[in-house]
Structure formats: structure tokens, C-alpha cells
Amino acid sequence: PVPTARTPIPELTGLRTIAAGLVFAGHVLEPHAAWTPLFVQFGWVGVNIFFALSGFLFTKLYMEELEQGTFSYRTYMVKRVIRIYPVTTLVLIASIIGSGTVYWVDALAHFTLIHGWFPQFRSTINAPMWTLTVEESFYLVSPVGIFLAAGLSRMWSRYTVRKDHKMIWLQLAALLLVLWIFSFALSRGLVLHYLETRLFLVDTWDNGAYTFTFLGRLSDFVAGMLAAVAMRHTASVQQRATGISLVLGTALMFACIVFIDSVGGPVLMAKHKMGIVAGHTIALASALIIIGVQGNNPVRWILSRRWMVLLGNASFSLYLIHFMPIPGMPQLSLGIQTTLEAAGLHPVAAWALNYSALNAVAIAIFLLFERPTSKYLRKRAFR
């Protein structure tokens, strides 16, 4: 069949498996950072990949609708609520029960997914859920960004009609790089204005604004959005371009990780100007990898296997449950890891068993709750 904007892209679902696995490994093996590989210590880059994926997929999915005038903001938001809220609500209720005592204001902020804007609530009930506030913020404003991306796409199409040389795609790559650099600068400026406004209105400062808010993560999403534009206009050179993109993105990701580690790691990188640049460039590397895995290469073959796709579909549930509190374990995956290591298992063996067990739970949630609930709600909402 001819690919369309709504054709599933299994290799990108498989890439979600890698992203979630990086986050999981980074959390549970953090106590063993002295000997674990850098890519495990920097497992948080999986979050950058998730955000870039959102930017890419939303742009690819909705650009044509916006161009054709068939886009409905209401339908779009209903679909977003159906996608994120059922599992989030389920895990949040379980987390509140597992926590024991939770302030009602904290619970309300979490249920509305605005808790990430409040430092005092950001990491309380289920720490990784701060990313849901970032995603929700992106959901609200992404149609504006996609509309601008569609305008850029139309402009480029008109420009290329008058050009016939083979290297036109290099000009596109240069243009998109400049636009991404602009988004990086815009992100820094927006956070600064947010902090100053916050200080003026409520006399408080948010030390995590550059890392834990949508404003600080803007360039992550923009990188993915620009990648979607790039793939739309490089069909004639796409196979060669995807191979280059995969190698370049992987190398750039590794270079950023090595450099950040050399300046003291993620905690201290903000004290080094190039450390800040390297932190944002991880999103650019993620976007290049997203383009690269869609070529005809062994990586695409691996990521598109049915078991990788299943794990990718369950990755949202895994991400939410792996740090949820239960009685006796403030963070589920860390509690399991500690228990297994105390029983004599090597940390790597304990991680493998831990990861397998929680993935089994996540798959069960996806198959028995998330997928049927989503189908039911979509049927009710769009009948």
C-alpha cells in the first residue's frame, strides 16, 4: 500500500522501547555508576528521544490536515486525552494508594497534569510523571508549531520548483539546522522570562525550569518537527540520507554524552556554556536517529520486529509504573533491584530480571487495559 501520514511506523514504536529501556537502566543502575557504561549513566537521554518522537509524529500526522483545512482542534485534543489519561489515571491512583499520605492539592495537580509547573509537586507522587506536564503543554500548542512547519514546507516546495540541482537537500538541511538553533535560543529566552515573571508575581524561583518544563524542552520537540519536514522533501535521496543521518545522529549523541561527562555530568553541565549547548544538542541527535532508523538498514529491521513493537506499545506503562510507590518500596523498580541484589544476584542479572518482570506487567496493562479502553473511548467519542 502507498504510505500515508497515518500509516504505522513500527520502527519508531521500536525506538520507544530503546528510549524506555535507557531511562529504566539509568534509574535502577544509578548506584553502580562507577562501572556502568556512559550510555547507562546517561539513560535520561531516553526522555529527549521521547520528546523528539512526539514532535516528529505529530507533525507527520497532522501537517496534511492543517494544510487541507480539515484539522479539528477538539478532535485532536479528545484523541490526546484518550491516549494519555486512562493509563495515567490508573497508575496515579495506584501511586497515591502506595504513597499512603498525599496532599489533595498535590493529587489534583497530578490528575490535571499541571504538577510539573510547581517545583514542590514535580517529583512527589511518581517522579517520572513530570514529563507528562511537558507533553500536555506540547499537546496544547503543537498545532501552532505544526501550522508553521506546514508553511515552511510549502515555502520550500515553491523554492525547489525553480531549482533542479542535486544538492538542494543540503540547503534544506542547513535551513532546518538554523531554525533548530533559533528554537534553542528561543527556549532559553522563554525560560528566563518565565522565571522573571514567576519571581515578580509569586516571589519564587524555579531551579528546574530549564530541564523540567516545556519551555526548557522546546528545542527537543522542534528537532522532531523539523525532522518530519526534512523527510517530506528528501524522497529522492532518502535512502542515502537516512544512512548518513543514523551514523551522524549516533555519533553526535555519543559526543554530547562524553562532553557532558567531561564537564562534571548533567548536574554541573549548566555551569559550562558548551555543556548547555551539548545538553540541547542531544535532541538534535535524537531527531537524526529518528530519520536514520527509517531507512532500509539492519537497525530498522530490529526495531520493527513484533516483540520490539509490543514492548514499544507498552513503554508508556513501563515508564509510569517503574517508579511508582508501593508499600515498602518508595520506587518500585529500585526496590525490586535492591531486593534482588541483596539476595545475591549480580546487579546486571538483577536489572535483567527486574526489567523483564516490569515489562510483563506493562504489557499486561497495555493489552488488558490501555488498548481496550482506548478503543472503547474512541468509539464513544467519534460514533
Beta strands, then each sheet from edge to edge (+ up, - down):
end
